[in-house]
């Protein structure tokens, strides 16, 4: 049985982590990514990134560095020591 949950929320302006309560009733986007293997791989990685960016644009969040910022957050949270 696998139990894992990485629920984090980040401010757009400075990518600082903020308190995460519950997405329902609030504004924002999320995705669930399946991380597996050694070295770590994310299943359908490019599709997740495209969908996240498309969802951000629906919320009128437009920033030149969206993809770079998303990748930075993912790399920060993928720790080789975590299982």
Backbone bond lengths (Angstrom), bond angles and torsions (degrees), N, CA, C in turn:
res aa  C-N    CA-C-N  psi(-1)  N-CA   C-N-CA  omega(-1)  CA-C   N-CA-C  phi
1 X - - - 1.438 - - 1.522 108.81 -
2 X 1.298 116.05 134.80 1.455 121.23 -179.45 1.514 109.18 -109.95
3 X 1.310 116.21 128.10 1.460 120.86 175.81 1.516 107.15 -124.93
4 X 1.286 116.00 118.59 1.456 119.55 175.90 1.511 108.45 -153.46
5 X 1.295 114.95 144.31 1.449 119.51 -179.81 1.515 107.56 -158.07
6 X 1.290 116.04 116.34 1.449 121.61 178.42 1.520 106.21 -119.90
7 X 1.304 115.94 89.68 1.457 121.00 -178.06 1.511 108.25 -102.90
8 X 1.308 115.86 108.68 1.450 120.04 179.83 1.517 109.23 -136.56
9 X 1.306 114.63 153.75 1.444 121.33 179.01 1.527 107.67 -130.35
10 X 1.337 116.17 143.65 1.464 121.15 -176.19 1.514 110.58 -130.42
11 X 1.334 116.14 141.97 1.454 121.08 174.44 1.510 108.66 -75.49
12 X 1.313 116.27 140.07 1.453 121.70 -177.84 1.529 112.25 -67.45
13 X 1.328 117.23 -41.04 1.458 119.79 -171.89 1.523 113.96 -66.57
14 X 1.340 118.56 -33.56 1.464 119.02 -176.53 1.530 113.51 -135.67
15 X 1.313 117.88 5.76 1.465 124.86 179.37 1.522 113.07 57.76
16 X 1.322 117.29 26.58 1.463 121.24 175.73 1.522 108.84 -79.95
17 X 1.326 115.69 140.66 1.457 120.56 178.61 1.529 109.48 -68.16
18 X 1.329 115.65 137.09 1.458 121.25 178.07 1.519 108.91 -123.81
19 X 1.316 115.98 166.40 1.465 120.26 179.60 1.526 110.65 -59.97
20 X 1.305 115.81 136.39 1.459 122.28 177.17 1.512 107.68 -111.26
21 X 1.296 116.54 123.28 1.461 119.94 177.57 1.516 108.50 -109.93
22 X 1.298 116.20 -78.77 1.446 120.87 -178.25 1.522 107.52 -152.58
23 X 1.306 117.69 133.10 1.457 121.18 -176.57 1.524 112.02 -68.77
24 X 1.306 117.50 -34.61 1.459 120.15 -174.49 1.523 109.90 -64.96
25 X 1.318 115.88 127.52 1.449 121.19 -179.60 1.521 112.64 93.64
26 X 1.307 117.33 -7.34 1.464 122.31 178.34 1.521 109.00 -115.79
27 X 1.312 116.38 171.14 1.456 120.87 178.42 1.522 109.54 -98.93
28 X 1.302 116.29 139.24 1.455 120.88 178.13 1.511 110.28 155.83
29 X 1.305 115.29 178.25 1.467 121.13 178.19 1.520 108.32 -128.96
30 X 1.309 115.86 160.27 1.455 119.63 176.37 1.514 109.12 -154.03
31 X 1.305 115.26 163.49 1.452 121.67 172.42 1.513 107.82 -146.94
32 X 1.308 115.73 156.60 1.450 122.19 175.13 1.518 107.15 -110.90
33 X 1.320 116.37 123.92 1.461 120.88 -178.47 1.517 109.51 -115.79
34 X 1.321 115.41 135.38 1.450 121.04 177.42 1.521 107.77 -90.86
35 X 1.325 116.24 116.64 1.462 122.39 -179.35 1.521 107.27 -106.92
36 X 1.330 116.42 130.09 1.454 119.82 -175.97 1.521 110.59 -150.37
37 X 1.324 115.13 167.46 1.454 123.05 170.80 1.513 115.82 76.61
38 X 1.320 113.41 173.54 1.464 122.68 173.97 1.509 106.31 -133.67
39 X 1.298 120.59 117.85 1.458 127.19 -1.14 1.529 110.53 -66.51
40 X 1.334 115.81 157.67 1.460 121.01 -176.69 1.522 111.59 -58.07
41 X 1.319 115.72 135.57 1.461 122.45 177.16 1.514 108.41 -131.31
42 X 1.324 116.47 149.21 1.458 121.51 176.27 1.521 107.46 -111.33
43 X 1.331 115.71 122.70 1.456 121.83 -179.31 1.529 109.75 -65.78
44 X 1.318 117.61 130.25 1.470 124.73 179.99 1.531 112.11 57.22
45 X 1.325 116.08 41.33 1.462 122.43 -174.59 1.524 112.63 -54.14
46 X 1.322 118.30 -53.12 1.469 121.17 -177.07 1.529 111.59 -61.42
47 X 1.335 116.96 -37.58 1.471 120.14 177.67 1.528 111.12 -63.90
48 X 1.322 116.89 -40.58 1.471 120.46 177.73 1.523 110.97 -61.22
49 X 1.325 116.60 -45.49 1.468 121.04 -178.15 1.529 110.10 -63.98
50 X 1.322 116.97 -45.53 1.469 120.39 179.16 1.528 111.23 -60.81
51 X 1.330 116.76 -43.33 1.462 120.53 179.83 1.528 111.86 -65.99
52 X 1.331 117.20 -39.18 1.464 120.17 177.59 1.523 110.73 -62.21
53 X 1.317 117.10 -45.95 1.461 121.08 -179.18 1.526 110.53 -65.47
54 X 1.316 117.58 -41.90 1.461 121.29 177.77 1.533 110.75 -61.71
55 X 1.327 117.04 -42.02 1.465 121.03 178.50 1.521 111.41 -65.14
56 X 1.317 117.17 -39.79 1.465 120.37 177.40 1.523 110.83 -61.79
57 X 1.317 116.83 -38.88 1.455 120.49 -179.78 1.530 111.19 -67.23
58 X 1.327 117.38 -32.89 1.461 120.81 176.12 1.525 109.92 -62.07
59 X 1.320 117.11 -36.63 1.464 122.25 177.19 1.527 112.32 -81.59
60 X 1.321 116.16 8.62 1.471 122.32 179.51 1.529 112.04 64.23
61 X 1.321 116.15 29.91 1.460 121.25 175.63 1.518 106.52 -97.58
62 X 1.308 115.08 104.51 1.455 120.20 -177.57 1.521 108.13 -122.26
63 X 1.287 115.50 123.63 1.452 122.14 -178.31 1.526 106.59 -149.71
64 X 1.292 117.76 135.75 1.462 120.59 -176.66 1.522 112.71 -61.52
65 X 1.315 116.23 -30.63 1.464 119.79 -173.70 1.536 113.26 -99.97
66 X 1.328 118.74 24.32 1.466 120.34 -177.34 1.528 112.44 -56.48
67 X 1.306 117.07 -50.40 1.466 119.74 -177.66 1.522 110.20 -63.20
68 X 1.319 116.62 -43.83 1.468 121.06 179.11 1.526 110.46 -61.19
69 X 1.328 117.33 -42.88 1.457 121.55 179.71 1.526 111.62 -64.48
70 X 1.320 116.97 -41.93 1.463 121.21 178.54 1.521 110.33 -62.89
71 X 1.319 116.79 -45.20 1.465 120.66 179.49 1.526 111.20 -63.74
72 X 1.314 116.81 -37.73 1.464 121.34 178.18 1.533 110.54 -62.36
73 X 1.316 117.19 -43.78 1.467 121.40 179.46 1.531 110.61 -65.97
74 X 1.320 117.09 -41.66 1.467 120.82 179.11 1.522 109.72 -62.54
75 X 1.322 117.45 -48.00 1.467 120.64 -179.68 1.521 111.87 -62.40
76 X 1.309 116.81 -36.55 1.464 121.16 178.22 1.522 111.15 -63.35
77 X 1.332 116.72 -35.41 1.453 121.35 -175.76 1.525 113.63 -91.04
78 X 1.309 118.03 -15.42 1.467 120.14 177.42 1.524 107.81 -89.60
79 X 1.276 114.90 104.43 1.448 121.27 -179.46 1.523 107.69 -108.11
80 X 1.326 117.24 129.84 1.461 120.30 -177.53 1.529 112.16 -62.59
81 X 1.331 117.25 -20.54 1.452 120.65 -179.76 1.519 112.54 -82.95
82 X 1.355 117.64 -18.12 1.473 120.76 178.38 1.509 109.13 -79.36
83 X 1.297 116.33 144.62 1.466 120.30 177.46 1.501 109.90 -99.98
